Amino acid sequence: MTRRRLAAFTAVVLIAIALRGLYPAADPPWRTTVGVVWHDEGAWVHNARNKALFGQWRLDEWNPVFVAPVFTAFEYASFSMFGVGVRQARLVCEAAGVLSVLLLALGMRRIAGDTAALIAGGLLATNYVYVMYDRAAIMEALMAAFIVASWYCSARAEREPAWGAIAGVMATLAFFTKAAAAFYLAALALVAIARLSAEALRAKADGASHTAAEGSRAKRTAIWTLGGLLASFALVAILFVLPHWADYRFYNWQMSVTRKPSYDLRSLLDRVTWFPILHDTFTRMWAVLCLAVAGAWGIAIGWRRAGDAERLLLAWVAIGSLEMLLHDVGNERRFVFLIPAAIALAAIVLASGRLFPESIAAAPRARVALALPPIIYSAYVISGPIARLPFLYEVKRPVRLAAVAAMLLSALLVAAWPRLRLWLARQRITPVAACGIALALMGGDLVQFGQWAAGRTYRNYEASIALGRALPPGTLVQGKLANGLSLENRIRPIFIGHGFGNYDDRFQREDVRYILTYTAPAIGYEGSQIVDVLAASPGWRIIMTFEVAETPGGHDTAALIEKRARH
C-alpha cells in the first residue's frame, strides 16, 4: 500500500471513530428516525447493569442475558472498567462499529485490492443508518461487527485455511449476541459445504486420489470453517444453553418467534412486498443498493470463478434477506446486518470498473427467462425505495407503483436482451469515476450526520440524571421507561413486557411504589400493559415529568407516577 493510500485508509478509520465517538450522550435521531428506540438501551443492558451495581445478574423476571449473552458480557466488562452510564453502555457498540469498518476494509483488500478496501471502508464508516446503530447500546451493532469479523476471517482463510476456524467462532459469537444472526451461520456453512462438494467432484473428474483432494487448500479451509463453527457452537451450548435451557428456550423461541410473527400466506406476502418500502434504510443508501444488486448478480453469474469470500457475500445478502422475509421486516433495525455486505458488493463493482462480468455477453435470452423471478424481485427492490418517496406514510400505493416499475423493467430487459447484454458487458467505471461516486455517497451521509449533530438533543440523558436526583438508590420503579432511564442513576427498574418480563405479577407488586411511562404522545404509549397497571391503581398521581425524545413530533414526555398516592 502506497503512502497516499495508507493516509487515506487512516483517514477512513479516523472518520469512523469521530462519527461514533462525538456527542456520546446525545439522543438517537428522532426528527428523522432510523428506528433506534432510546429506551431499549437500558432494557437490553439490564443484566449487565444488575451485576455491576448490585452484584447479581438476575434480580427480577426480565433477563435478556438469555437472548444476548455475548452482548451482556461485553456490556458488563464496560461497566466494570468504566462505571455504569449511557456513555459506557454505548462504548461497546461504538468500538464494535469502528472494528467492523476496519475489518471490512481489510477483507476487501484481500479479495479486491486497495481501491475496493478504501471504498468499502469509507462507505461503511459514514453510512448514516449504520453509524446511528453503532452509537446505541443495542445488539445490532455488535452482532454486525462479529459477522464482518467472520467474513474477514473467511477472506483470509482462502490463503491461510486455519483462519476458517476463527470465522466459525466469530459466527457463533454473532449468533449468541443476537439470534437473528442464524442466517449467517447457514450462509457460512452452505458456502463451506458447497466448496467441499465442488472439490470432491473436481477430484473425481480429474481422477485425483482421495488423499490429494483432501490436501487441497480450499477443502482444508472448508473443513476448518465447519469445525470451528461446530466446536464453538457446541461449547457455548454445553456451558450456557443447556444449563439454562428453560430460560433460553423461552426467550429465544416463545418470546421472539412464537409470540411475534405470523406465518400465514398473507403475512408472508406482506413481508415480501413491504421489504423495500416500509423504512428509510434503502432510500438513504439507494445508489449503494443499486450497485450491490449488480454486484450480487455479478457473483451469481460468475459463481464458479468466484472466491469463497465473494460467495459468502452473496449468501449473506440472499439468505439474510430470505430470513427477514420469512420472519420480520417491520422493524428497521432488522436491516442493519445487510449494510456491510451491500457496501462490500458495491465496492467490488466500483473497484472492478464493471457493472457486470464480460461473460454476460454470452448469456442467451432463454437463460434470462429462467432467472426471471429473481430478476423481477431485484427490480422491485431497486424500485421500491424510490416509489415510496411520494407516499412516505402509505404502503399500498408504493407497493403497486414499485411492482409496475419492476414488471416494466424486467420486460424491457428480456425484450432488449440481445443488444442489451453486449452493452452491459462493455460498460466501464473508471477509477476516477469510482472514487468520485464513493466520495459523493460519503458526502451525502456526512450531510445527514451534520444535520443530526446540529439539532441534537440530550433529553433522555438529562431525564435519567433528574430521576436519580428525585429517587434514592435502589428504589423500585415499574415500566420499560424505568429501564430506559436507569443508566445515569441507581434505581431498580422492573421491566413489564407484554406477556413476559414481570408481566404476571404486575398488579401484585405492592413493594413497587412508582411507575414510569409516557404521558405524551399518549399515556402508556410503550404498551397497553402499562395502562393496565395504572387502571388497577386508583388514585395514582404524577410526581414529576421529564422531556424525552422518541417520536418525530418532538413533544414527548415521560412521567414518574406514584401508583397509590398518599394523602
C-alpha angles and dihedrals in degrees: 000000000000122000091253093053092044089053090049091048091050090050090053091053092047091050089051090052094046096049092050098039104043117100093000096182096047121119118262114254112292105158090060100014125204092195101270108143108207098208091055089074095070092040096055096045091047098113094043090051091048091054095044096048106027105022097242131092096210121045101148141004097286108087115158088173084093091056097043113015095159093049090048091051093052092046091050090050090053092048092047093052102037107018131252118302146110093271093049092048092052094044092079094058094040091055091044090052093053091048091051090055091050095046095045090053093047091048092049090050089058096050104029110014140250097307092054090047093053093046094047093044093047095048094047093044091058105029101130099215093045092048092052093051089048087057095055128079096236130111103256097081096049092044092051091047092055090048090052090047090052091049091049090052089050090053090050091046091065086078100021107038096194089070086072088075091056088049088057092048092050090050090053091050089051090054093049089047089057127348090223085083089074088101090062093052087055092047093049093047094046093051090049092048091047089054092049091050093048092049092049092051091046092051091050093047093048093045090238121160121259089244093053091050091052090051095060115115094232092053093048090050091053092047092049090049095050091043093052091046095049096041096048093044091049092048093053090044092053097043100038118005102049096045088053098032098138093052094040093051093047096050097041102037114017095037101033103033114015096040100045124036128052118220102195119124094259092052092049091049090050092053092047092052097038095050098098095023112055102063142039097237098094092038091055091051100031097136090051089048092054092048090046092053089051090048092050092051090047091056091045091051092047096037095135093054096040122104121239092256090056092046089050091054090055092046090046092057098037099045092036091054091046091052090053093048090052097042117022142332095166096097119064091214088071090071097057096088090057094060100078093047093047090050091048091052091048091049091052090055094047095044095045091051092226131103090200134006118268090246088075088080090070096050111112123222090249091063090050090051091053090053093047099113095058090039091055092048091047089053089048092052090051094045098045100069090054097039090057095057097086090044106039094156097043135073110187100058096046090048092052094044092048091047092053091047091049093050092048093048092048093047090049090050093054095043095049097035100114091059097026095058091058091048092049092049091053097049115114135185112207119223090247092052091046092053090044092053091048093049091048091051091048089049091054091053092046090053089055091049090048091052090052092046093050092053099033120143135198099205098128094046092049091046090054091052092047091050090053090054092051099047129046120239114281096026111152114233125177126218141063089264088060087064091045092053097041103088099084097044141036104250119136106241119206107204116211114200127185102269095344142051107052090335099125097058098034092118096045100054098114088159091065111079099176140050129191121212144142119276092179133074078018140328108270092010091158094058145338091243089073091054088051092055091050091048088055091051108068114194096030117157138190113254098184140340134224132201109238134176119234117113128052090246090077097216102099121149132188121199133205103220129194102218097210108023117220112230 
